[in-house]
Amino acid sequence: MLWRAAPHGNKNANRPDTNFVPGTLLRCRRTSSPEFRVWHFVAEWIVRYTWPVLTIGRLELKSILSLAPLAGYTGLPFRLTIRELGGLGLATTELVNARSLLERQRKAFELIETRPEDRPLAVQLFGAVPEEMRDAAAWLESEGADVIDINMGCPVPKVRRTGAGIALMATPEKAVQLAHAVVNAVQIPVTVKMRLGVDATRIVAPDLAKAMEDAGVAALCVHGRTGAQGFGGTVSLDGIRSVVQAVRRIPVIGNGDVTTPEAAMIMIEKTGCAGVSIGRGAFHNPWIFAHTDHYLRTGELLPEPAFDDRVLFMKQHLDRMIEMFGEARGCMMFRKIAPLYTRQFGPATLFRQRIVHLSKRSQFDEIIEEYKRWRRAFTDEKGDLLPRYRPSPPTASFM
């Protein structure tokens, strides 16, 4: 049976009201009169229960924020650790080759490994053969996947050379045929991750979005760059907005350079997108989902996590890497991941030099203790970085 997104009357039903000023409903807490206490209770209820939700097909998410897949980084250990902090609606696996799944390759199975607490979960498939994508999607549905996400945006050469990822945007007819095959094979929602186009001369996202909606795709996630830009250059909010305006019913999720709650709000306000997908920003600040969800609901910016809290998060992530892959392999894989966490540490040269040799769990504790001693030269008596050593806050290219 062909599955299609359930239509709703208002095309903006999944999109936050761009006229809403965050926090205005909660300002009554500054007074203690009985009337205002009643209004405060009502206001809290309104914010909590009427803030727009993100619905993908029949799946209603608790937050409009999602974790974008990053190959080599956002596997099960990271997803489990970041979910514990709150604010995350939907997580997506690292992209997995549909053919590898059908061939039952161990690497593919590792990429889709999950746990009951890792839900709801989308599995991101890449491939260029409709039959392989169809069969892989059907198998994933039988294994309990909540959403199938088709990658049509990855610009990495080894993916592009197979005709998958961004290469599909160069052949829109083939891309639609592939999506239609997947949609017809499953009952769960099918989503598509895309970019604005292959390059600046081929901006096909708005027209492709219309075709994807007609093919039965339940939602789109749009990275506001072209394939030629890779991860450099400016994210185009106008480009994302053009996709939002092109579709009639399905939600469009914005993606690209969201590293702060303020950036997420600007993306929503400027594009009308129904939600925001965050990737690298989750490593700069793992609390970004909880903090952004709070900011969107109340207008209040929560303080940045303390250094010790960031270190504890890293330890929890590493422990789950070891649990899943074993000590030797887990530590080796963590060598690549750990430097991403140091962007907000301030001076971290010693840590980066030591972590690339990580081979066992006890060694990580030794590296941290050595780094803390080394770092004292850059902090005050309370352990806070001296002003001249504090890193600049991350800034989105579109701000």
C-alpha positions as a Markdown table, in Angstrom:
| # | Residue | x | y | z |
|---|---|---|---|---|
| 1 | Met | 0.0 | 0.0 | 0.0 |
| 2 | Leu | 1.3 | 3.4 | -0.9 |
| 3 | Trp | 2.0 | 5.4 | 2.2 |
| 4 | Arg | 1.6 | 9.2 | 2.0 |
| 5 | Ala | 2.0 | 12.0 | 4.5 |
| 6 | Ala | -1.4 | 12.6 | 6.2 |
| 7 | Pro | -2.6 | 16.0 | 4.8 |
| 8 | His | -3.6 | 18.7 | 7.1 |
| 9 | Gly | -5.6 | 21.8 | 6.3 |
| 10 | Asn | -3.0 | 24.5 | 7.3 |
| 11 | Lys | 0.3 | 24.2 | 5.4 |
| 12 | Asn | 1.9 | 26.1 | 8.3 |
| 13 | Ala | 0.5 | 23.9 | 11.0 |
| 14 | Asn | 4.0 | 22.4 | 11.7 |
| 15 | Arg | 5.7 | 25.8 | 11.7 |
| 16 | Pro | 6.3 | 28.0 | 14.7 |
| 17 | Asp | 4.5 | 31.4 | 14.6 |
| 18 | Thr | 7.2 | 33.8 | 13.4 |
| 19 | Asn | 5.3 | 36.6 | 15.2 |
| 20 | Phe | 5.8 | 34.9 | 18.6 |
| 21 | Val | 8.3 | 36.6 | 20.8 |
| 22 | Pro | 9.9 | 34.0 | 23.0 |
| 23 | Gly | 9.6 | 34.5 | 26.7 |
| 24 | Thr | 6.8 | 37.1 | 26.6 |
| 25 | Leu | 4.2 | 34.7 | 28.1 |
| 26 | Leu | 6.5 | 34.1 | 31.1 |
| 27 | Arg | 7.4 | 37.6 | 32.1 |
| 28 | Cys | 4.4 | 37.7 | 34.6 |
| 29 | Arg | 6.6 | 35.7 | 37.0 |
| 30 | Arg | 8.1 | 39.0 | 38.2 |
| 31 | Thr | 5.0 | 39.9 | 40.1 |
| 32 | Ser | 3.4 | 38.0 | 43.0 |
| 33 | Ser | -0.2 | 39.2 | 42.8 |
| 34 | Pro | -2.9 | 36.5 | 42.7 |
| 35 | Glu | -4.1 | 37.6 | 39.3 |
| 36 | Phe | -0.6 | 37.3 | 37.8 |
| 37 | Arg | 0.1 | 34.0 | 39.5 |
| 38 | Val | -3.0 | 32.6 | 37.8 |
| 39 | Trp | -1.9 | 34.1 | 34.5 |
| 40 | His | 1.6 | 32.7 | 35.0 |
| 41 | Phe | 0.1 | 29.2 | 35.4 |
| 42 | Val | -2.0 | 29.6 | 32.3 |
| 43 | Ala | 1.0 | 31.0 | 30.4 |
| 44 | Glu | 3.1 | 28.1 | 31.4 |
| 45 | Trp | 0.4 | 25.7 | 30.2 |
| 46 | Ile | 0.1 | 27.5 | 26.9 |
| 47 | Val | 3.8 | 27.4 | 26.2 |
| 48 | Arg | 4.1 | 23.8 | 27.3 |
| 49 | Tyr | 1.2 | 22.4 | 25.4 |
| 50 | Thr | 0.6 | 24.6 | 22.4 |
| 51 | Trp | 4.2 | 25.2 | 21.2 |
| 52 | Pro | 4.2 | 23.8 | 17.7 |
| 53 | Val | 5.2 | 20.1 | 17.5 |
| 54 | Leu | 6.9 | 18.4 | 14.6 |
| 55 | Thr | 4.9 | 15.7 | 13.0 |
| 56 | Ile | 6.5 | 13.4 | 10.4 |
| 57 | Gly | 3.8 | 11.3 | 8.9 |
| 58 | Arg | 2.1 | 9.6 | 11.9 |
| 59 | Leu | 5.1 | 10.2 | 14.1 |
| 60 | Glu | 4.7 | 13.1 | 16.5 |
| 61 | Leu | 7.9 | 14.3 | 18.1 |
| 62 | Lys | 8.3 | 15.9 | 21.5 |
| 63 | Ser | 10.7 | 18.5 | 20.2 |
| 64 | Ile | 11.2 | 20.2 | 16.9 |
| 65 | Leu | 15.0 | 19.6 | 17.2 |
| 66 | Ser | 16.8 | 16.7 | 15.6 |
| 67 | Leu | 20.3 | 15.3 | 15.6 |
| 68 | Ala | 21.8 | 15.3 | 12.1 |
| 69 | Pro | 23.9 | 12.3 | 11.1 |
| 70 | Leu | 27.7 | 12.8 | 11.1 |
| 71 | Ala | 29.7 | 9.8 | 9.7 |
| 72 | Gly | 32.1 | 8.5 | 12.3 |
| 73 | Tyr | 30.6 | 10.6 | 15.1 |
| 74 | Thr | 26.9 | 10.2 | 15.8 |
| 75 | Gly | 26.8 | 6.5 | 16.4 |
| 76 | Leu | 24.8 | 4.8 | 19.2 |
| 77 | Pro | 27.2 | 5.7 | 22.0 |
| 78 | Phe | 26.9 | 9.4 | 21.3 |
| 79 | Arg | 23.1 | 9.3 | 20.7 |
| 80 | Leu | 22.5 | 7.5 | 24.0 |
| 81 | Thr | 24.7 | 10.0 | 25.9 |
| 82 | Ile | 23.2 | 13.1 | 24.4 |
| 83 | Arg | 19.6 | 11.9 | 24.7 |
| 84 | Glu | 20.1 | 11.9 | 28.5 |
| 85 | Leu | 20.5 | 15.7 | 28.4 |
| 86 | Gly | 17.0 | 16.2 | 27.0 |
| 87 | Gly | 15.5 | 18.5 | 24.3 |
| 88 | Leu | 16.1 | 16.1 | 21.4 |
| 89 | Gly | 13.1 | 15.0 | 19.3 |
| 90 | Leu | 14.5 | 12.7 | 16.6 |
| 91 | Ala | 18.0 | 11.2 | 16.1 |
| 92 | Thr | 19.3 | 9.8 | 12.8 |
| 93 | Thr | 21.9 | 7.1 | 12.4 |
| 94 | Glu | 25.1 | 7.7 | 10.4 |
| 95 | Leu | 24.5 | 7.1 | 6.7 |
| 96 | Val | 24.5 | 3.5 | 5.8 |
| 97 | Asn | 24.9 | 1.8 | 2.4 |
| 98 | Ala | 21.7 | 0.1 | 1.4 |
| 99 | Arg | 23.6 | -2.6 | -0.4 |
| 100 | Ser | 25.8 | -3.3 | 2.6 |
| 101 | Leu | 22.7 | -3.9 | 4.7 |
| 102 | Leu | 21.3 | -6.3 | 2.2 |
| 103 | Glu | 24.7 | -8.1 | 2.1 |
| 104 | Arg | 24.5 | -8.3 | 6.0 |
| 105 | Gln | 27.9 | -6.6 | 6.4 |
| 106 | Arg | 29.1 | -6.2 | 10.0 |
| 107 | Lys | 29.9 | -2.5 | 9.5 |
| 108 | Ala | 26.4 | -1.7 | 8.3 |
| 109 | Phe | 24.9 | -3.6 | 11.2 |
| 110 | Glu | 27.0 | -1.6 | 13.6 |
| 111 | Leu | 25.8 | 1.7 | 12.1 |
| 112 | Ile | 22.2 | 0.8 | 12.7 |
| 113 | Glu | 22.6 | -0.7 | 16.2 |
| 114 | Thr | 20.2 | 0.8 | 18.7 |
| 115 | Arg | 18.6 | 0.4 | 22.1 |
| 116 | Pro | 15.0 | 0.9 | 23.4 |
| 117 | Glu | 16.1 | 4.2 | 24.9 |
| 118 | Asp | 17.4 | 5.4 | 21.5 |
| 119 | Arg | 14.0 | 6.2 | 20.1 |
| 120 | Pro | 12.5 | 7.6 | 18.0 |
| 121 | Leu | 15.2 | 6.8 | 15.5 |
| 122 | Ala | 15.6 | 7.4 | 11.7 |
| 123 | Val | 17.9 | 5.2 | 9.7 |
| 124 | Gln | 19.6 | 7.1 | 6.9 |
| 125 | Leu | 20.2 | 5.1 | 3.8 |
| 126 | Phe | 22.3 | 6.0 | 0.8 |
| 127 | Gly | 22.3 | 4.3 | -2.6 |
| 128 | Ala | 21.6 | 4.8 | -6.3 |
| 129 | Val | 19.7 | 1.6 | -7.1 |
| 130 | Pro | 15.9 | 1.9 | -6.4 |
| 131 | Glu | 15.5 | -1.8 | -5.8 |
| 132 | Glu | 18.3 | -2.0 | -3.3 |
| 133 | Met | 17.0 | 1.1 | -1.4 |
| 134 | Arg | 13.5 | -0.4 | -1.5 |
| 135 | Asp | 14.5 | -3.8 | -0.1 |
| 136 | Ala | 16.8 | -2.3 | 2.6 |
| 137 | Ala | 14.0 | 0.1 | 3.7 |
| 138 | Ala | 11.5 | -2.8 | 3.9 |
| 139 | Trp | 13.9 | -4.9 | 6.0 |
| 140 | Leu | 14.6 | -1.9 | 8.3 |
| 141 | Glu | 10.9 | -1.4 | 8.9 |
| 142 | Ser | 10.6 | -5.1 | 9.8 |
| 143 | Glu | 13.4 | -4.5 | 12.4 |
| 144 | Gly | 11.5 | -1.6 | 14.0 |
| 145 | Ala | 12.9 | 1.5 | 12.4 |
| 146 | Asp | 10.7 | 4.6 | 13.1 |
| 147 | Val | 11.7 | 6.5 | 9.9 |
| 148 | Ile | 13.6 | 5.9 | 6.7 |
| 149 | Asp | 15.8 | 8.9 | 5.7 |
| 150 | Ile | 17.2 | 9.0 | 2.2 |
| 151 | Asn | 20.5 | 10.8 | 1.8 |
| 152 | Met | 20.5 | 13.1 | -1.3 |
| 153 | Gly | 23.0 | 15.6 | 0.1 |
| 154 | Cys | 26.3 | 14.0 | 1.0 |
| 155 | Pro | 29.0 | 15.6 | -1.0 |
| 156 | Val | 31.8 | 13.2 | 0.0 |
| 157 | Pro | 33.4 | 11.8 | -3.2 |
| 158 | Lys | 33.2 | 8.1 | -2.2 |
| 159 | Val | 29.4 | 8.5 | -1.9 |
| 160 | Arg | 29.0 | 10.8 | -4.9 |
| 161 | Arg | 30.9 | 8.4 | -7.1 |
| 162 | Thr | 28.3 | 5.7 | -6.5 |
| 163 | Gly | 25.6 | 7.9 | -7.9 |
| 164 | Ala | 24.2 | 8.5 | -4.4 |
| 165 | Gly | 24.2 | 11.5 | -2.1 |
| 166 | Ile | 24.4 | 14.8 | -3.9 |
| 167 | Ala | 24.8 | 13.0 | -7.2 |
| 168 | Leu | 21.0 | 12.3 | -7.1 |
| 169 | Met | 20.3 | 16.0 | -7.1 |
| 170 | Ala | 22.0 | 16.1 | -10.5 |
| 171 | Thr | 19.4 | 13.7 | -11.9 |
| 172 | Pro | 16.1 | 14.7 | -10.3 |
| 173 | Glu | 14.0 | 12.2 | -12.2 |
| 174 | Lys | 16.1 | 9.4 | -10.9 |
| 175 | Ala | 16.0 | 10.8 | -7.4 |
| 176 | Val | 12.2 | 10.9 | -7.5 |
| 177 | Gln | 12.0 | 7.4 | -8.9 |
| 178 | Leu | 14.2 | 6.1 | -6.0 |
| 179 | Ala | 12.2 | 7.9 | -3.4 |
| 180 | His | 8.9 | 6.6 | -4.8 |
| 181 | Ala | 10.2 | 3.0 | -4.7 |
| 182 | Val | 11.1 | 3.4 | -1.0 |
| 183 | Val | 7.8 | 5.1 | -0.1 |
| 184 | Asn | 5.8 | 2.3 | -1.8 |
| 185 | Ala | 7.8 | -0.4 | 0.1 |
| 186 | Val | 7.1 | 0.7 | 3.7 |
| 187 | Gln | 4.3 | 2.0 | 6.0 |
| 188 | Ile | 6.6 | 4.1 | 8.2 |
| 189 | Pro | 7.5 | 7.7 | 7.2 |
| 190 | Val | 10.1 | 8.3 | 4.6 |
| 191 | Thr | 12.1 | 11.5 | 4.7 |
| 192 | Val | 14.8 | 13.0 | 2.4 |
| 193 | Lys | 17.9 | 14.9 | 3.3 |
| 194 | Met | 19.0 | 17.3 | 0.5 |
| 195 | Arg | 21.0 | 20.4 | -0.2 |
| 196 | Leu | 20.0 | 23.4 | -2.3 |
| 197 | Gly | 21.6 | 21.9 | -5.4 |
| 198 | Val | 24.7 | 20.5 | -6.9 |
| 199 | Asp | 26.2 | 23.9 | -7.3 |
| 200 | Ala | 25.2 | 27.6 | -7.6 |
| 201 | Thr | 24.1 | 27.1 | -11.2 |
| 202 | Arg | 21.9 | 24.1 | -10.4 |
| 203 | Ile | 19.6 | 25.1 | -7.5 |
| 204 | Val | 17.0 | 22.4 | -7.9 |
| 205 | Ala | 15.8 | 22.0 | -4.3 |
| 206 | Pro | 12.4 | 23.8 | -4.6 |
| 207 | Asp | 11.3 | 21.8 | -7.6 |
| 208 | Leu | 12.7 | 18.6 | -6.3 |
| 209 | Ala | 10.9 | 19.2 | -3.0 |
| 210 | Lys | 7.6 | 19.5 | -4.8 |
| 211 | Ala | 8.2 | 16.2 | -6.6 |
| 212 | Met | 9.2 | 14.5 | -3.4 |
| 213 | Glu | 6.0 | 15.6 | -1.7 |
| 214 | Asp | 4.0 | 14.2 | -4.7 |
| 215 | Ala | 6.0 | 11.0 | -4.4 |
| 216 | Gly | 4.8 | 10.5 | -0.8 |
| 217 | Val | 7.8 | 11.7 | 1.2 |
| 218 | Ala | 6.7 | 12.7 | 4.7 |
| 219 | Ala | 9.3 | 15.5 | 5.4 |
| 220 | Leu | 12.4 | 17.1 | 4.0 |
| 221 | Cys | 15.6 | 18.2 | 5.7 |
| 222 | Val | 17.4 | 20.9 | 3.8 |
| 223 | His | 21.1 | 21.9 | 4.3 |
| 224 | Gly | 21.4 | 25.5 | 3.2 |
| 225 | Arg | 24.5 | 25.0 | 1.1 |
| 226 | Thr | 25.1 | 23.5 | -2.3 |
| 227 | Gly | 27.1 | 20.3 | -2.8 |
| 228 | Ala | 30.0 | 22.3 | -4.3 |
| 229 | Gln | 30.2 | 24.3 | -1.0 |
| 230 | Gly | 30.7 | 21.3 | 1.1 |
| 231 | Phe | 30.7 | 22.6 | 4.7 |
| 232 | Gly | 32.3 | 25.9 | 3.9 |
| 233 | Gly | 30.8 | 29.2 | 2.8 |
| 234 | Thr | 27.5 | 30.8 | 4.0 |
| 235 | Val | 24.3 | 28.9 | 4.7 |
| 236 | Ser | 21.6 | 30.4 | 2.7 |
| 237 | Leu | 18.4 | 31.0 | 4.7 |
| 238 | Asp | 16.7 | 32.3 | 1.6 |
| 239 | Gly | 17.4 | 28.9 | 0.0 |
| 240 | Ile | 15.9 | 27.0 | 2.8 |
| 241 | Arg | 12.9 | 29.4 | 2.8 |
| 242 | Ser | 12.4 | 28.7 | -0.9 |
| 243 | Val | 12.0 | 25.0 | -0.2 |
| 244 | Val | 9.5 | 25.7 | 2.7 |
| 245 | Gln | 7.4 | 27.8 | 0.3 |
| 246 | Ala | 7.5 | 25.2 | -2.4 |
| 247 | Val | 5.7 | 22.4 | -0.5 |
| 248 | Arg | 2.1 | 22.3 | 0.4 |
| 249 | Arg | 1.7 | 20.0 | 3.4 |
| 250 | Ile | 4.9 | 18.3 | 4.6 |
| 251 | Pro | 7.3 | 19.9 | 7.1 |
| 252 | Val | 10.7 | 21.2 | 6.1 |
| 253 | Ile | 13.6 | 20.9 | 8.6 |
| 254 | Gly | 16.4 | 23.5 | 8.3 |
| 255 | Asn | 20.0 | 22.4 | 8.7 |
| 256 | Gly | 23.5 | 24.0 | 8.6 |
| 257 | Asp | 25.7 | 26.0 | 11.0 |
| 258 | Val | 23.3 | 25.9 | 13.9 |
| 259 | Thr | 25.6 | 26.1 | 16.9 |
| 260 | Thr | 23.6 | 28.1 | 19.4 |
| 261 | Pro | 20.0 | 28.5 | 20.5 |
| 262 | Glu | 19.9 | 32.0 | 18.9 |
| 263 | Ala | 21.0 | 30.6 | 15.6 |
| 264 | Ala | 18.2 | 28.0 | 15.7 |
| 265 | Met | 15.6 | 30.8 | 16.4 |
| 266 | Ile | 16.9 | 32.9 | 13.5 |
| 267 | Met | 16.7 | 30.0 | 11.1 |
| 268 | Ile | 13.1 | 29.3 | 12.2 |
| 269 | Glu | 12.2 | 33.0 | 11.9 |
| 270 | Lys | 13.9 | 33.6 | 8.6 |
| 271 | Thr | 12.9 | 30.5 | 6.8 |
| 272 | Gly | 9.6 | 29.3 | 8.4 |
| 273 | Cys | 11.0 | 25.8 | 8.7 |
| 274 | Ala | 9.2 | 23.4 | 11.0 |
| 275 | Gly | 12.2 | 22.2 | 12.8 |
| 276 | Val | 16.0 | 22.4 | 13.0 |
| 277 | Ser | 18.6 | 19.7 | 12.6 |
| 278 | Ile | 21.9 | 20.1 | 14.4 |
| 279 | Gly | 25.1 | 18.2 | 13.8 |
| 280 | Arg | 28.5 | 19.7 | 14.6 |
| 281 | Gly | 26.9 | 22.1 | 17.1 |
| 282 | Ala | 26.1 | 19.1 | 19.3 |
| 283 | Phe | 29.8 | 18.5 | 19.8 |
| 284 | His | 30.6 | 22.1 | 20.5 |
| 285 | Asn | 27.9 | 22.0 | 23.2 |
| 286 | Pro | 26.2 | 18.7 | 23.8 |
| 287 | Trp | 23.5 | 20.6 | 25.8 |
| 288 | Ile | 22.5 | 22.5 | 22.7 |
| 289 | Phe | 19.2 | 20.5 | 22.3 |
| 290 | Ala | 18.1 | 21.1 | 25.9 |
| 291 | His | 19.2 | 24.7 | 25.8 |
| 292 | Thr | 17.6 | 25.5 | 22.5 |
| 293 | Asp | 14.3 | 23.8 | 23.4 |
| 294 | His | 14.2 | 25.9 | 26.6 |
| 295 | Tyr | 15.1 | 29.1 | 24.7 |
| 296 | Leu | 12.4 | 28.5 | 22.0 |
| 297 | Arg | 9.8 | 28.0 | 24.7 |
| 298 | Thr | 10.8 | 30.7 | 27.1 |
| 299 | Gly | 13.2 | 33.1 | 25.6 |
| 300 | Glu | 15.7 | 32.4 | 28.4 |
| 301 | Leu | 19.3 | 31.5 | 27.5 |
| 302 | Leu | 20.7 | 29.0 | 29.9 |
| 303 | Pro | 24.4 | 29.2 | 31.0 |
| 304 | Glu | 27.0 | 27.4 | 29.1 |
| 305 | Pro | 28.0 | 24.0 | 30.7 |
| 306 | Ala | 31.0 | 24.1 | 33.0 |
| 307 | Phe | 34.3 | 22.5 | 32.0 |
| 308 | Asp | 33.9 | 19.6 | 34.5 |
| 309 | Asp | 30.4 | 18.9 | 33.0 |
| 310 | Arg | 31.9 | 18.7 | 29.5 |
| 311 | Val | 34.6 | 16.4 | 30.7 |
| 312 | Leu | 32.1 | 14.1 | 32.4 |
| 313 | Phe | 30.1 | 14.0 | 29.1 |
| 314 | Met | 33.2 | 12.9 | 27.3 |
| 315 | Lys | 33.8 | 10.2 | 29.8 |
| 316 | Gln | 30.3 | 8.8 | 29.5 |
| 317 | His | 30.6 | 8.9 | 25.7 |
| 318 | Leu | 33.9 | 7.0 | 25.8 |
| 319 | Asp | 32.5 | 4.4 | 28.3 |
| 320 | Arg | 29.7 | 3.6 | 25.8 |
| 321 | Met | 32.2 | 3.4 | 23.0 |
| 322 | Ile | 34.1 | 0.8 | 25.0 |
| 323 | Glu | 31.0 | -1.1 | 25.9 |
| 324 | Met | 29.9 | -1.3 | 22.2 |
| 325 | Phe | 33.3 | -1.8 | 20.5 |
| 326 | Gly | 35.6 | -3.2 | 23.2 |
| 327 | Glu | 38.4 | -1.2 | 24.9 |
| 328 | Ala | 41.1 | -1.2 | 22.2 |
| 329 | Arg | 38.8 | -0.4 | 19.3 |
| 330 | Gly | 36.6 | 2.0 | 21.3 |
| 331 | Cys | 39.6 | 4.0 | 22.4 |
| 332 | Met | 41.0 | 4.1 | 18.9 |
| 333 | Met | 37.7 | 5.4 | 17.5 |
| 334 | Phe | 37.5 | 8.0 | 20.2 |
| 335 | Arg | 40.8 | 9.5 | 19.2 |
| 336 | Lys | 39.0 | 11.1 | 16.2 |
| 337 | Ile | 36.0 | 12.2 | 18.2 |
| 338 | Ala | 37.5 | 13.7 | 21.3 |
| 339 | Pro | 39.1 | 16.8 | 19.7 |
| 340 | Leu | 35.7 | 18.1 | 18.6 |
| 341 | Tyr | 34.7 | 18.5 | 22.3 |
| 342 | Thr | 37.7 | 20.8 | 23.0 |
| 343 | Arg | 36.4 | 23.7 | 20.8 |
| 344 | Gln | 35.2 | 25.4 | 24.0 |
| 345 | Phe | 37.9 | 24.2 | 26.3 |
| 346 | Gly | 40.2 | 27.2 | 25.7 |
| 347 | Pro | 43.9 | 26.2 | 25.3 |
| 348 | Ala | 43.9 | 22.4 | 24.7 |
| 349 | Thr | 47.1 | 21.7 | 22.8 |
| 350 | Leu | 48.3 | 19.2 | 25.4 |
| 351 | Phe | 45.0 | 17.3 | 25.4 |
| 352 | Arg | 45.0 | 17.0 | 21.6 |
| 353 | Gln | 48.6 | 15.8 | 21.6 |
| 354 | Arg | 47.9 | 13.1 | 24.2 |
| 355 | Ile | 44.5 | 11.9 | 23.1 |
| 356 | Val | 45.7 | 10.7 | 19.6 |
| 357 | His | 47.6 | 7.9 | 21.5 |
| 358 | Leu | 44.6 | 6.8 | 23.6 |
| 359 | Ser | 44.6 | 2.9 | 23.8 |
| 360 | Lys | 42.8 | 2.1 | 27.2 |
| 361 | Arg | 40.2 | 3.6 | 29.5 |
| 362 | Ser | 42.6 | 4.3 | 32.4 |
| 363 | Gln | 44.8 | 6.3 | 30.1 |
| 364 | Phe | 42.0 | 8.7 | 29.4 |
| 365 | Asp | 41.7 | 9.5 | 33.1 |
| 366 | Glu | 45.5 | 10.1 | 33.2 |
| 367 | Ile | 45.3 | 12.4 | 30.2 |
| 368 | Ile | 42.5 | 14.4 | 31.7 |
| 369 | Glu | 44.3 | 14.9 | 35.0 |
| 370 | Glu | 47.5 | 15.9 | 33.2 |
| 371 | Tyr | 45.5 | 18.3 | 31.1 |
| 372 | Lys | 43.8 | 19.9 | 34.1 |
| 373 | Arg | 47.1 | 20.6 | 35.7 |
| 374 | Trp | 48.5 | 22.1 | 32.5 |
| 375 | Arg | 45.3 | 24.1 | 32.0 |
| 376 | Arg | 45.6 | 25.9 | 35.4 |
| 377 | Ala | 48.1 | 28.3 | 33.9 |
| 378 | Phe | 45.2 | 29.7 | 31.9 |
| 379 | Thr | 42.6 | 30.0 | 34.6 |
| 380 | Asp | 41.8 | 32.0 | 37.8 |
| 381 | Glu | 41.7 | 30.6 | 41.3 |
| 382 | Lys | 38.1 | 29.4 | 40.6 |
| 383 | Gly | 39.2 | 27.4 | 37.6 |
| 384 | Asp | 37.5 | 29.7 | 35.1 |
| 385 | Leu | 39.5 | 30.7 | 32.0 |
| 386 | Leu | 41.1 | 34.1 | 32.1 |
| 387 | Pro | 39.4 | 36.5 | 29.7 |
| 388 | Arg | 42.2 | 36.5 | 27.1 |
| 389 | Tyr | 42.0 | 32.7 | 26.8 |
| 390 | Arg | 38.3 | 32.3 | 26.6 |
| 391 | Pro | 37.2 | 31.0 | 23.2 |
| 392 | Ser | 34.9 | 33.0 | 21.0 |
| 393 | Pro | 31.4 | 31.7 | 21.0 |
| 394 | Pro | 30.5 | 29.8 | 17.9 |
| 395 | Thr | 28.8 | 31.9 | 15.3 |
| 396 | Ala | 26.6 | 30.7 | 12.4 |
| 397 | Ser | 27.7 | 31.8 | 9.0 |
| 398 | Phe | 24.2 | 33.3 | 8.4 |
| 399 | Met | 24.3 | 35.6 | 11.5 |
